């Protein structure tokens, strides 16, 4: 049996894991946090030289850098979520 989060694409193998996931999000919109986690995984992989498919020309844009910064703030607990 799978335990699907109602707020984002995440699926868990047991209720306990789903409960931990829900507890972690607090007041942050799940989909926003999920997108930030994946954006930063790709960004950090690109910077480390292990992921070169990335965002193409958008990577250097100010809007992209602002989004990366906002995601880092959100995940570090400095966001307003």
C-alpha positions as CSV (number, residue, x, y, z in Angstrom):
1,X,0.0,0.0,0.0
2,X,1.3,3.5,-0.9
3,X,0.8,6.6,1.2
4,X,0.4,9.6,-1.1
5,X,0.8,13.2,0.1
6,X,-2.2,15.2,-0.8
7,X,-0.1,18.4,-1.3
8,X,2.7,17.3,-3.6
9,X,3.9,14.4,-5.8
10,X,5.6,12.5,-2.9
11,X,4.6,8.9,-2.2
12,X,5.7,6.9,0.9
13,X,5.8,3.2,1.8
14,X,4.3,3.7,5.3
15,X,2.2,6.1,7.3
16,X,5.1,7.0,9.6
17,X,7.2,8.3,6.7
18,X,4.2,10.3,5.4
19,X,3.7,11.8,8.9
20,X,7.3,12.8,9.1
21,X,7.0,14.4,5.6
22,X,3.9,16.4,6.6
23,X,5.5,17.5,9.9
24,X,8.6,18.8,8.0
25,X,6.6,21.1,5.8
26,X,5.1,23.2,8.5
27,X,3.3,26.2,6.8
28,X,5.2,25.9,3.5
29,X,3.2,25.0,0.4
30,X,4.3,21.4,-0.4
31,X,4.6,21.8,-4.1
32,X,6.7,25.0,-3.7
33,X,9.1,23.2,-1.4
34,X,9.2,20.1,-3.6
35,X,10.1,22.2,-6.6
36,X,12.8,24.0,-4.7
37,X,14.4,20.7,-3.5
38,X,14.6,19.5,-7.1
39,X,15.8,22.8,-8.5
40,X,18.6,23.0,-5.9
41,X,19.6,19.3,-6.5
42,X,20.0,20.2,-10.2
43,X,21.8,23.5,-9.5
44,X,24.2,21.9,-7.0
45,X,24.9,19.0,-9.4
46,X,25.6,21.5,-12.2
47,X,28.0,23.5,-10.0
48,X,29.8,20.3,-9.0
49,X,30.2,19.3,-12.6
50,X,28.1,16.1,-12.3
51,X,24.9,17.4,-14.0
52,X,25.3,19.2,-17.3
53,X,21.7,19.0,-18.7
54,X,20.4,21.7,-16.4
55,X,18.4,24.8,-17.4
56,X,20.4,25.8,-20.5
57,X,20.4,29.5,-21.2
58,X,18.1,30.3,-18.2
59,X,20.8,29.3,-15.7
60,X,22.5,32.7,-16.1
61,X,19.5,34.9,-16.0
62,X,18.7,37.1,-13.1
63,X,15.3,35.5,-12.6
64,X,16.8,32.1,-12.3
65,X,19.4,33.2,-9.8
66,X,16.7,35.0,-7.8
67,X,14.7,31.7,-7.8
68,X,17.7,29.7,-6.6
69,X,18.4,32.2,-3.8
70,X,14.7,32.1,-2.7
71,X,14.8,28.3,-2.7
72,X,17.9,28.3,-0.6
73,X,16.3,30.7,1.9
74,X,13.2,28.6,2.0
75,X,15.0,25.4,2.7
76,X,17.3,26.9,5.2
77,X,14.4,28.1,7.2
78,X,14.9,31.8,6.4
79,X,11.9,32.0,4.1
80,X,8.5,33.4,5.0
81,X,6.7,30.1,4.3
